[in-house]
Amino acid sequence: MISKINKFIIICSISISLLLGQELSALEIMEKVMTNPKPSSSITEINLEIIRYKRGKEKVKIREFTRFQKNYKSGKFKSKSLVRFKKPITIKGTGLLSWVHQTGKTEQWFFLPKLNTAKRVKAKQKSKSFMGTDFIYEDFESRKIGNDSLVLIGIEYVNGQHTYVVMASPKMSSAYHMRKIWVNSQNWQIIKIEFYSSKSQKEKTLLISDFKMKNGFITPGKMVMEKENGNKTIMKFKNYQTNIGLKDDIFSESFLIKF
């Protein structure tokens, strides 16, 4: 005879199975993320704080840069972006140019004013820190859904937000073993990512917050990338301008070396 407790467990298990059966798949969830409306072009001013702890003391470096971005609905490219540093004066003019192909391939070029030349970021360099931050070059790539194996592993509430939790394991070369992604089910924005260097070793966590609607487009106001040792990088977004008709010339190597 089935005890009342076991009967309750069986009923709960069946109910949960039926509920999960009605949920979206991991692929469908990430497709909703990728199909969120995006402006044809945008300019964003970004403040950067690099926080380090040494001998119990906190040290902060402040930097500012402008990000130019253009999205394409057809053709060879999915998007192009240019990051240009403005402050401090010691790194003014430093830039990063990224081309994201429709295939998911990303090409990047890095420019240092003192070298007066643009250098292509090679595959083996994409795991290196970008400008001393807790972001690496690969973090600035726009991954194609087909680049990862996706599995829906659960549903969680994060700061009162209902989220789907998706595990993404790269099918091709990557600096990460896997990424654990939290997606807000109301606006289909990613609000959290955990990056793993192995199955059991979490390397860092990205928190995305302060979302705002601007001209029909949702944009984050803040990103915090924190490593397990407590070091972190804070990005604050401001002056977000959309659909301003950026020319393709801006996203070229020749423009990258102009400062």
Backbone bond lengths (Angstrom), bond angles and torsions (degrees), N, CA, C in turn:
res aa  C-N    CA-C-N  psi(-1)  N-CA   C-N-CA  omega(-1)  CA-C   N-CA-C  phi
1 M - - - 1.468 - - 1.527 109.15 -
2 I 1.307 115.90 137.06 1.459 120.70 -179.59 1.520 109.83 -80.13
3 S 1.324 116.71 125.58 1.458 120.20 179.50 1.519 109.79 -68.70
4 K 1.330 116.19 163.40 1.467 120.99 -179.93 1.526 111.15 -62.08
5 I 1.343 114.86 -37.89 1.473 118.98 -179.29 1.518 110.62 -65.93
6 N 1.346 116.44 -47.11 1.470 119.87 179.59 1.525 111.54 -63.91
7 K 1.347 115.42 -37.11 1.458 119.87 178.45 1.526 110.61 -63.49
8 F 1.329 115.70 -39.90 1.474 120.94 178.89 1.526 110.41 -64.21
9 I 1.348 115.73 -42.09 1.471 120.51 179.90 1.522 110.72 -63.09
10 I 1.345 116.25 -41.68 1.471 120.80 179.97 1.521 110.87 -63.21
11 I 1.352 116.04 -45.21 1.476 120.79 179.77 1.519 110.64 -61.60
12 C 1.357 116.05 -43.23 1.481 120.32 179.32 1.525 110.63 -63.33
13 S 1.332 117.05 -41.22 1.470 121.03 -179.22 1.515 111.23 -63.36
14 I 1.354 115.51 -42.54 1.467 119.86 178.87 1.527 110.35 -64.63
15 S 1.327 116.83 -41.59 1.472 121.68 -178.87 1.518 110.49 -63.51
16 I 1.343 116.42 -44.21 1.466 120.73 179.83 1.522 110.44 -64.12
17 S 1.344 115.96 -41.38 1.472 119.83 179.56 1.518 111.40 -62.13
18 L 1.349 116.37 -41.81 1.461 120.07 178.59 1.518 111.03 -65.57
19 L 1.343 115.73 -39.96 1.461 120.25 -179.89 1.515 111.07 -64.01
20 L 1.345 116.59 -47.46 1.467 120.38 -179.58 1.516 110.98 -65.18
21 G 1.334 116.99 -29.76 1.447 120.71 179.36 1.511 112.79 -65.29
22 Q 1.326 116.23 -22.56 1.461 121.04 179.99 1.523 112.08 -90.57
23 E 1.340 117.73 -8.34 1.453 121.13 -177.79 1.531 111.11 -77.57
24 L 1.302 114.92 164.07 1.461 121.22 177.13 1.522 109.90 -72.77
25 S 1.316 116.14 158.90 1.462 120.35 174.93 1.523 108.97 -82.05
26 A 1.334 116.56 165.50 1.462 121.01 178.84 1.528 110.59 -59.94
27 L 1.329 116.44 -39.74 1.461 120.95 179.24 1.528 111.16 -63.44
28 E 1.321 116.95 -44.36 1.463 121.09 179.89 1.527 111.38 -64.07
29 I 1.315 116.44 -37.39 1.466 121.20 178.87 1.531 110.78 -63.93
30 M 1.318 116.39 -48.24 1.466 120.38 -178.11 1.524 110.95 -70.23
31 E 1.327 117.79 -29.26 1.467 120.26 174.77 1.527 110.42 -65.02
32 K 1.331 116.80 -37.36 1.462 120.62 177.51 1.530 110.53 -66.00
33 V 1.333 115.52 -36.81 1.468 119.94 176.89 1.525 110.08 -63.29
34 M 1.330 115.93 -47.03 1.463 121.04 -175.44 1.527 112.86 -70.51
35 T 1.347 117.52 -24.96 1.462 120.20 -177.61 1.521 113.06 -95.45
36 N 1.326 117.42 8.59 1.463 119.69 172.30 1.529 109.29 -55.99
37 P 1.324 118.81 138.70 1.476 120.28 -179.58 1.522 112.34 -56.06
38 K 1.319 115.94 135.95 1.463 121.66 178.36 1.527 108.73 -129.33
39 P 1.328 117.86 143.97 1.464 119.87 177.87 1.522 110.76 -69.83
40 S 1.310 116.96 155.29 1.468 119.89 177.96 1.524 110.69 -65.14
41 S 1.331 116.41 -28.69 1.461 120.89 176.36 1.521 109.20 -156.48
42 S 1.322 115.83 158.96 1.465 119.75 -179.75 1.522 111.08 -157.81
43 I 1.346 114.43 156.15 1.463 122.29 172.87 1.520 106.72 -130.17
44 T 1.331 116.47 131.14 1.456 121.17 -179.50 1.521 110.29 -132.77
45 E 1.333 115.94 133.34 1.458 121.15 173.59 1.530 107.32 -91.83
46 I 1.341 116.97 132.79 1.456 121.09 -174.84 1.531 111.40 -130.47
47 N 1.336 114.64 129.59 1.464 121.36 173.45 1.524 108.37 -97.32
48 L 1.307 115.80 139.14 1.456 121.77 -174.56 1.523 109.95 -125.64
49 E 1.330 116.24 128.79 1.465 121.52 175.07 1.523 108.27 -120.18
50 I 1.318 116.57 121.83 1.460 121.88 177.42 1.518 107.26 -105.59
51 I 1.331 116.66 113.61 1.468 121.81 -173.47 1.524 109.87 -109.56
52 R 1.337 114.25 126.01 1.453 121.31 -179.88 1.527 110.09 -127.82
53 Y 1.335 116.33 145.92 1.453 121.54 178.51 1.523 109.50 -115.89
54 K 1.323 115.29 124.57 1.461 120.83 -179.82 1.519 109.30 -138.51
55 R 1.317 115.58 122.45 1.462 122.31 -179.42 1.527 111.48 52.72
56 G 1.325 114.55 42.24 1.456 119.70 175.91 1.512 114.80 79.31
57 K 1.323 117.41 1.08 1.462 120.89 -179.03 1.523 110.71 -110.54
58 E 1.318 115.19 144.17 1.463 121.05 179.11 1.521 110.74 -94.91
59 K 1.325 115.25 130.70 1.461 120.67 176.45 1.520 108.78 -120.35
60 V 1.329 117.14 134.20 1.460 121.60 -175.93 1.528 110.50 -125.37
61 K 1.320 115.04 130.54 1.466 121.41 172.87 1.527 108.12 -109.48
62 I 1.327 116.72 133.32 1.461 121.98 -179.26 1.527 109.80 -108.31
63 R 1.325 115.69 132.00 1.461 120.61 177.28 1.516 109.42 -138.39
64 E 1.320 116.45 155.52 1.462 121.35 177.98 1.523 109.56 -134.12
65 F 1.332 115.81 140.13 1.460 119.14 176.25 1.522 110.17 -148.79
66 T 1.322 114.60 164.26 1.466 122.05 177.56 1.519 108.25 -113.60
67 R 1.332 115.74 136.28 1.466 120.03 177.29 1.518 109.61 -113.50
68 F 1.330 115.21 123.52 1.461 122.24 175.23 1.532 106.99 -104.23
69 Q 1.320 117.66 135.37 1.464 119.33 -179.68 1.520 111.17 -142.05
70 K 1.335 114.24 143.04 1.464 120.36 176.86 1.527 108.25 -133.23
71 N 1.340 116.51 130.54 1.462 122.28 179.23 1.528 109.77 -107.92
72 Y 1.334 116.12 145.42 1.458 121.67 -177.65 1.527 110.28 -119.57
73 K 1.322 117.26 137.23 1.458 122.00 178.30 1.525 111.78 -87.92
74 S 1.319 116.23 -20.44 1.466 120.81 -179.65 1.523 109.37 -151.50
75 G 1.337 115.24 173.44 1.451 119.53 179.12 1.523 112.03 96.21
76 K 1.305 115.58 -165.61 1.460 122.60 -173.58 1.522 113.09 -72.66
77 F 1.344 116.08 -32.63 1.457 119.51 -173.10 1.521 113.34 -108.60
78 K 1.331 114.41 149.34 1.456 121.90 174.39 1.523 109.62 -90.66
79 S 1.336 116.07 -40.96 1.464 120.98 178.36 1.519 110.35 -162.73
80 K 1.326 115.21 161.05 1.461 122.66 172.80 1.528 107.17 -137.07
81 S 1.329 115.82 144.62 1.465 119.16 179.08 1.522 110.59 -144.19
82 L 1.318 113.98 154.20 1.467 120.97 177.49 1.527 108.16 -136.36
83 V 1.324 115.74 125.59 1.468 122.05 174.99 1.519 107.82 -106.07
84 R 1.332 116.69 129.50 1.469 121.04 -179.00 1.529 109.51 -130.36
85 F 1.338 116.65 118.68 1.463 120.87 -179.57 1.530 111.52 -78.15
86 K 1.352 115.17 140.84 1.464 121.69 179.91 1.532 112.29 -113.06
87 K 1.333 116.62 -34.78 1.468 121.80 -177.96 1.522 108.77 -139.97
88 P 1.362 116.53 149.18 1.459 128.94 -1.30 1.526 111.69 -74.89
89 I 1.295 116.30 173.96 1.461 122.13 -174.85 1.528 111.53 -61.09
90 T 1.346 116.84 -27.63 1.470 120.80 -177.02 1.536 112.86 -66.66
91 I 1.324 117.48 -21.43 1.470 119.74 -179.53 1.539 111.43 -122.33
92 K 1.321 116.79 9.89 1.468 120.65 -179.07 1.534 110.67 -56.15
93 G 1.321 116.58 131.90 1.463 121.35 178.96 1.512 113.66 97.42
94 T 1.321 117.65 -18.35 1.461 121.28 177.79 1.534 109.31 -58.10
95 G 1.318 117.23 138.20 1.460 118.73 -175.35 1.517 114.01 -144.24
96 L 1.328 114.74 159.31 1.460 121.69 175.34 1.522 107.98 -133.38
97 L 1.328 116.09 122.55 1.458 122.56 179.13 1.527 109.02 -107.56
98 S 1.331 117.26 130.81 1.468 121.41 -179.20 1.517 110.78 -129.28
99 W 1.325 115.96 133.20 1.468 122.49 173.53 1.525 107.55 -117.69
100 V 1.312 117.20 122.90 1.454 121.47 177.42 1.524 108.40 -107.65
101 H 1.325 116.60 118.36 1.459 121.99 -179.23 1.528 110.23 -81.51
102 Q 1.326 116.69 159.51 1.464 121.50 177.00 1.528 110.82 -62.00
103 T 1.323 116.51 -24.19 1.468 121.27 179.87 1.522 112.44 -75.40
104 G 1.338 116.60 -13.56 1.455 121.05 -177.18 1.523 112.80 103.62
105 K 1.336 116.49 -13.45 1.459 120.52 178.12 1.531 109.88 -68.30
106 T 1.342 116.72 140.40 1.453 121.79 178.42 1.518 110.38 -121.92
107 E 1.326 116.09 130.53 1.463 122.03 174.23 1.522 107.87 -109.96
108 Q 1.346 116.27 138.00 1.461 120.44 -179.16 1.522 111.02 -135.63
109 W 1.351 114.77 145.60 1.461 122.13 175.59 1.524 108.30 -130.82
110 F 1.327 115.46 138.22 1.460 121.52 -178.70 1.528 109.10 -114.76
111 F 1.333 116.74 138.29 1.463 120.72 -178.06 1.518 111.11 -125.90
112 L 1.350 116.14 127.20 1.458 123.14 172.34 1.522 107.93 -114.75
113 P 1.345 118.54 123.48 1.467 121.52 -177.86 1.531 114.20 -52.99
114 K 1.344 116.22 -37.40 1.472 118.51 -176.68 1.531 112.02 -68.11
115 L 1.320 117.66 -22.36 1.463 121.54 177.96 1.519 111.26 -90.57
116 N 1.345 115.71 -23.32 1.467 123.10 178.65 1.525 112.80 55.74
117 T 1.324 115.59 34.07 1.456 119.99 176.52 1.526 109.51 -153.48
118 A 1.323 115.79 152.83 1.462 120.44 178.28 1.527 109.05 -94.59
119 K 1.327 115.95 135.13 1.459 120.86 179.20 1.527 109.82 -116.83
120 R 1.321 115.86 132.71 1.455 120.12 177.94 1.525 109.52 -68.82
121 V 1.328 115.99 136.97 1.467 121.11 176.02 1.525 107.18 -82.37
122 K 1.320 116.57 113.56 1.461 121.49 -178.16 1.525 110.47 -79.10
123 A 1.319 116.17 161.91 1.464 122.05 -176.64 1.526 111.78 -55.26
124 K 1.319 117.28 -41.30 1.463 120.67 -177.28 1.528 112.26 -72.50
125 Q 1.338 117.96 -14.15 1.460 121.79 179.46 1.527 112.86 -91.44
126 K 1.329 117.15 -9.99 1.459 119.96 -173.76 1.523 113.48 -71.29
127 S 1.337 117.19 -10.67 1.460 120.39 176.52 1.532 111.61 -93.37
128 K 1.332 116.92 1.46 1.458 121.14 -178.80 1.524 111.24 -85.86
129 S 1.334 115.50 154.04 1.471 121.74 179.32 1.519 110.86 -62.69
130 F 1.331 115.58 139.02 1.459 120.79 176.29 1.516 109.16 -92.47
131 M 1.327 116.21 112.08 1.459 123.70 175.77 1.528 112.88 55.29
132 G 1.348 116.06 37.26 1.451 120.31 176.28 1.517 114.85 74.46
133 T 1.346 117.46 11.83 1.458 121.52 179.99 1.528 110.20 -91.45
134 D 1.332 116.51 -177.44 1.459 121.55 175.99 1.524 111.50 -91.97
135 F 1.326 116.05 6.14 1.458 122.64 172.00 1.521 108.11 -94.35
136 I 1.319 116.92 143.65 1.454 120.85 172.64 1.526 107.90 -107.66
137 Y 1.324 117.10 170.01 1.470 120.71 -177.82 1.525 111.31 -57.83
138 E 1.329 116.86 -38.28 1.461 119.92 -178.51 1.529 112.01 -62.24
139 D 1.343 117.00 -28.45 1.467 120.40 -179.74 1.523 112.28 -64.78
140 F 1.322 116.74 -19.17 1.466 120.76 -179.15 1.529 111.83 -94.12
141 E 1.323 115.98 3.29 1.460 120.07 176.86 1.522 110.27 -84.86
142 S 1.324 116.18 148.36 1.466 121.61 175.78 1.522 107.40 -99.99
143 R 1.321 116.23 103.66 1.460 120.34 -174.01 1.523 111.50 -75.09
144 K 1.336 115.86 141.67 1.454 121.70 173.64 1.522 108.11 -83.98
145 I 1.327 117.01 144.38 1.462 120.98 -177.64 1.531 111.53 -54.44
146 G 1.315 117.62 -39.48 1.461 121.86 -178.09 1.516 114.23 -67.92
147 N 1.347 117.40 -9.35 1.459 120.58 -179.60 1.524 112.80 -77.36
148 D 1.340 116.87 -12.13 1.462 121.06 -175.73 1.522 111.98 -129.32
149 S 1.323 115.40 150.57 1.458 121.51 167.76 1.524 106.38 -86.57
150 L 1.327 117.67 127.14 1.458 121.93 -172.72 1.521 111.34 -114.90
151 V 1.338 115.65 135.52 1.460 121.41 178.09 1.522 109.31 -137.71
152 L 1.327 116.41 128.62 1.463 120.70 174.73 1.526 107.37 -79.99
153 I 1.348 117.17 119.22 1.465 119.74 -174.95 1.529 113.13 -109.97
154 G 1.330 117.33 -5.08 1.460 117.39 177.88 1.513 114.35 166.26
155 I 1.314 113.44 -178.42 1.468 122.65 177.40 1.522 107.05 -128.57
156 E 1.324 117.41 130.82 1.461 121.30 -179.15 1.522 110.40 -137.34
157 Y 1.328 115.27 158.54 1.460 121.17 172.20 1.520 107.53 -105.42
158 V 1.325 116.57 122.88 1.459 122.80 179.60 1.524 107.96 -118.67
159 N 1.323 116.30 114.20 1.470 121.49 -176.39 1.526 111.42 51.23
160 G 1.330 115.33 41.95 1.464 120.68 178.27 1.515 114.88 80.70
161 Q 1.336 117.23 1.32 1.457 121.22 -178.83 1.534 110.67 -99.37
162 H 1.322 116.47 129.07 1.464 121.54 176.84 1.526 108.49 -73.50
163 T 1.320 116.82 122.70 1.467 119.93 -176.63 1.523 111.60 -131.70
164 Y 1.325 114.39 150.18 1.459 122.27 169.10 1.529 106.85 -93.94
165 V 1.331 116.61 139.96 1.462 121.02 179.05 1.529 108.36 -109.71
166 V 1.317 115.78 119.00 1.464 122.08 -176.09 1.523 109.92 -118.04
167 M 1.321 116.08 133.17 1.463 120.64 174.68 1.531 108.42 -97.89
168 A 1.335 115.72 126.35 1.464 121.46 -178.81 1.525 109.59 -116.54
169 S 1.328 116.50 118.35 1.466 122.25 178.49 1.523 108.50 -112.35
170 P 1.333 118.27 123.64 1.467 120.67 -176.27 1.522 113.24 -63.65
171 K 1.333 115.50 139.05 1.455 121.16 176.17 1.523 111.14 -88.17
172 M 1.340 115.62 -18.19 1.454 120.54 -179.83 1.525 109.32 -127.60
173 S 1.313 117.10 -177.32 1.458 122.69 -175.32 1.534 112.28 -54.47
174 S 1.327 116.79 132.45 1.455 122.25 -179.97 1.522 109.73 -153.82
175 A 1.322 116.72 156.25 1.459 121.36 176.74 1.519 111.24 -74.48
176 Y 1.341 116.31 -14.25 1.460 120.88 -176.20 1.526 111.88 -114.99
177 H 1.339 114.33 147.68 1.462 120.18 175.38 1.528 109.91 -75.06
178 M 1.347 115.30 -38.61 1.465 120.86 176.80 1.516 109.25 -166.79
179 R 1.338 115.08 165.35 1.462 122.19 176.72 1.525 108.75 -130.25
180 K 1.324 116.78 137.58 1.461 122.84 176.61 1.528 106.63 -106.24
181 I 1.330 116.57 120.57 1.462 121.56 -169.07 1.526 111.11 -119.08
182 W 1.339 116.04 130.59 1.459 121.80 175.95 1.536 108.58 -104.69
183 V 1.338 116.97 124.72 1.463 122.53 -177.22 1.531 109.72 -117.36
184 N 1.332 116.66 123.87 1.460 121.85 176.95 1.532 109.08 -67.72
185 S 1.328 116.98 123.54 1.467 120.84 -175.61 1.529 113.62 -77.89
186 Q 1.341 117.03 -7.43 1.462 120.57 179.95 1.525 112.25 -88.06
187 N 1.329 116.29 -42.93 1.471 119.20 -177.92 1.533 112.99 -119.38
188 W 1.342 117.42 1.37 1.467 123.43 178.12 1.526 112.64 57.61
189 Q 1.329 115.08 39.89 1.456 121.95 174.49 1.523 109.06 -106.70
190 I 1.327 116.00 141.26 1.464 120.57 174.37 1.524 108.11 -74.80
191 I 1.342 117.34 127.59 1.459 119.99 -178.60 1.531 113.02 -112.85
192 K 1.339 115.91 -11.51 1.462 118.55 -179.31 1.525 109.56 -159.58
193 I 1.343 115.63 141.30 1.468 120.93 174.21 1.531 108.21 -139.03
194 E 1.324 116.01 131.10 1.459 121.06 170.87 1.524 107.67 -105.43
195 F 1.328 115.95 133.14 1.464 121.74 -178.37 1.539 108.84 -107.80
196 Y 1.334 116.07 129.74 1.457 121.27 -177.19 1.524 110.92 -116.61
197 S 1.340 114.98 134.96 1.468 120.24 176.42 1.524 110.62 -88.81
198 S 1.342 116.76 -17.07 1.458 123.41 173.14 1.524 106.89 -152.06
199 K 1.316 117.33 177.94 1.460 120.88 -176.09 1.523 112.21 -58.61
200 S 1.334 117.60 -33.54 1.461 121.45 -175.56 1.527 114.19 -113.67
201 Q 1.334 117.17 -0.98 1.462 120.50 -175.15 1.530 111.62 -110.42
202 K 1.332 116.30 103.71 1.463 120.35 176.04 1.520 109.06 -80.12
203 E 1.326 116.46 131.16 1.460 121.42 -176.52 1.526 112.15 -95.77
204 K 1.343 116.15 -43.00 1.465 119.72 -177.99 1.522 109.70 -164.31
205 T 1.337 115.26 168.26 1.464 121.71 -178.14 1.521 109.69 -133.11
206 L 1.324 115.77 134.90 1.463 121.67 176.13 1.528 108.70 -108.48
207 L 1.337 116.43 125.43 1.461 122.33 176.02 1.527 108.57 -112.37
208 I 1.327 116.49 128.40 1.464 122.24 -177.52 1.527 108.10 -118.40
209 S 1.340 117.46 127.26 1.464 119.70 -173.03 1.532 112.08 -149.25
210 D 1.335 114.43 -174.29 1.469 123.26 177.09 1.531 112.13 56.39
211 F 1.333 115.97 47.15 1.462 120.09 -179.01 1.532 111.06 -68.72
212 K 1.337 114.65 142.20 1.462 121.11 178.99 1.524 109.88 -134.17
213 M 1.311 115.07 152.52 1.465 120.72 175.63 1.521 108.41 -99.73
214 K 1.338 116.29 124.81 1.465 120.78 179.85 1.523 108.64 -133.09
215 N 1.325 116.50 114.00 1.469 122.10 179.48 1.528 112.52 55.31
216 G 1.338 116.06 36.20 1.460 120.46 178.17 1.521 114.56 86.75
217 F 1.333 117.63 3.90 1.464 121.77 -178.59 1.523 109.78 -119.55
218 I 1.332 115.75 136.33 1.469 120.77 178.96 1.517 109.22 -89.53
219 T 1.335 115.81 132.68 1.459 120.42 179.08 1.525 109.87 -137.60
220 P 1.332 118.15 142.63 1.473 119.86 177.83 1.522 110.53 -74.62
221 G 1.324 115.94 153.87 1.456 120.20 176.29 1.508 112.08 -102.23
222 K 1.356 115.36 -16.27 1.465 118.57 -174.76 1.522 111.01 -155.21
223 M 1.333 115.89 140.44 1.464 122.71 172.39 1.530 108.28 -132.17
224 V 1.331 115.93 135.04 1.465 121.01 177.10 1.523 108.73 -125.86
225 M 1.316 116.45 116.58 1.462 121.72 175.80 1.521 107.54 -103.35
226 E 1.335 116.71 113.33 1.467 120.81 -176.26 1.518 110.72 -120.12
227 K 1.331 115.43 129.86 1.459 121.09 177.53 1.524 110.12 -85.92
228 E 1.310 116.04 165.29 1.455 121.24 -177.32 1.532 112.36 -65.75
229 N 1.353 117.44 -22.21 1.460 120.32 179.12 1.528 112.99 -85.17
230 G 1.344 117.21 2.25 1.462 120.81 177.43 1.515 114.48 99.01
231 N 1.331 117.82 -18.64 1.460 120.39 176.34 1.522 109.27 -64.79
232 K 1.330 117.42 144.82 1.461 119.24 -179.70 1.518 112.22 -153.57
233 T 1.315 113.90 161.96 1.459 122.41 176.74 1.522 108.10 -127.07
234 I 1.329 116.11 129.08 1.462 121.48 -178.84 1.522 109.55 -112.15
235 M 1.326 116.36 125.98 1.464 122.59 174.63 1.518 108.97 -109.65
236 K 1.335 116.29 127.76 1.461 120.91 176.08 1.527 108.37 -119.18
237 F 1.330 116.34 126.23 1.455 122.24 -174.41 1.530 110.58 -98.91
238 K 1.334 115.90 137.89 1.468 119.65 178.80 1.527 109.47 -148.80
239 N 1.327 115.07 165.39 1.480 121.53 177.56 1.527 112.19 50.71
240 Y 1.322 115.79 51.63 1.462 122.15 179.50 1.523 109.56 -77.65
241 Q 1.347 116.54 115.73 1.461 122.29 -179.96 1.527 109.18 -113.46
242 T 1.329 116.72 136.73 1.466 120.10 -176.25 1.528 112.73 -121.62
243 N 1.349 114.25 155.24 1.469 122.98 175.43 1.527 112.35 46.69
244 I 1.322 114.66 60.48 1.468 119.67 -176.97 1.530 112.85 -110.06
245 G 1.318 116.51 11.83 1.458 120.68 172.68 1.509 115.87 67.36
246 L 1.316 117.67 50.66 1.463 121.39 177.79 1.524 110.58 -69.43
247 K 1.327 116.71 135.68 1.452 121.47 179.47 1.520 111.03 -82.27
248 D 1.335 116.18 153.65 1.462 121.03 179.72 1.529 112.26 -63.17
249 D 1.329 116.67 -25.78 1.462 120.39 -178.74 1.528 112.29 -58.48
250 I 1.335 116.77 -28.59 1.466 121.04 -179.00 1.520 110.74 -64.18
251 F 1.331 116.24 -29.75 1.464 120.99 -174.73 1.525 111.26 -101.58
252 S 1.332 115.46 52.16 1.464 122.00 -179.03 1.528 109.84 -129.56
253 E 1.317 116.21 160.19 1.462 120.47 178.51 1.528 111.47 -62.71
254 S 1.331 116.59 -36.05 1.463 119.86 -178.46 1.531 110.69 -66.34
255 F 1.336 116.88 -37.06 1.470 119.17 177.97 1.524 110.49 -74.15
256 L 1.335 116.53 -32.31 1.454 120.98 -179.26 1.528 111.91 -58.88
257 I 1.329 117.07 -36.78 1.474 119.76 -176.52 1.527 112.72 -87.20
258 K 1.350 116.95 2.29 1.465 120.27 174.53 1.520 108.61 -90.02
259 F 1.329 117.39 132.55 1.460 120.10 179.37 1.532 110.04 -153.60
